[in-house]
Amino acid sequence: MRDSEQAEIIETKLDEADKAAVVSDVRYSADEVFKRVRERIEHLS
């Protein structure tokens, strides 16, 4: 996968997360968000 394709996927996922956050009352700290991201990245490796 090219970097530009990977960047597009990431942008799409961030847009989806922004939309989900608007309609949800659940809030996560920055530490929790980055912990979850790291776990997903490690799982893909």
C-alpha positions as CSV (number, residue, x, y, z in Angstrom):
1,M,0.0,0.0,0.0
2,R,1.4,3.4,-1.0
3,D,1.8,6.2,1.6
4,S,-0.9,8.3,-0.2
5,E,-3.4,5.4,0.0
6,Q,-2.6,4.9,3.7
7,A,-3.0,8.6,4.4
8,E,-6.4,8.6,2.7
9,I,-7.6,5.7,4.8
10,I,-6.4,7.5,8.0
11,E,-8.1,10.7,7.0
12,T,-11.3,8.8,6.3
13,K,-11.2,7.1,9.7
14,L,-10.5,10.4,11.4
15,D,-13.5,11.9,9.7
16,E,-15.7,8.9,10.8
17,A,-14.4,9.4,14.4
18,D,-15.3,13.1,14.3
19,K,-18.8,12.3,13.1
20,A,-19.3,9.6,15.8
21,A,-18.1,11.9,18.5
22,V,-20.7,14.5,17.6
23,V,-23.6,12.1,18.2
24,S,-22.1,10.3,21.3
25,D,-21.9,11.3,24.9
26,V,-18.8,9.1,25.5
27,R,-15.5,11.0,25.8
28,Y,-12.0,9.6,26.1
29,S,-8.9,11.3,27.4
30,A,-6.0,11.8,25.0
31,D,-4.1,9.1,26.8
32,E,-6.9,6.6,26.2
33,V,-7.3,7.5,22.6
34,F,-3.6,7.1,21.9
35,K,-3.5,3.9,23.9
36,R,-6.2,2.4,21.7
37,V,-4.5,3.6,18.6
38,R,-1.2,2.0,19.6
39,E,-2.9,-1.3,20.5
40,R,-4.5,-1.4,17.0
41,I,-1.2,-0.6,15.3
42,E,0.6,-3.3,17.2
43,H,-2.1,-5.8,16.4
44,L,-1.6,-5.1,12.7
45,S,2.2,-5.6,12.8
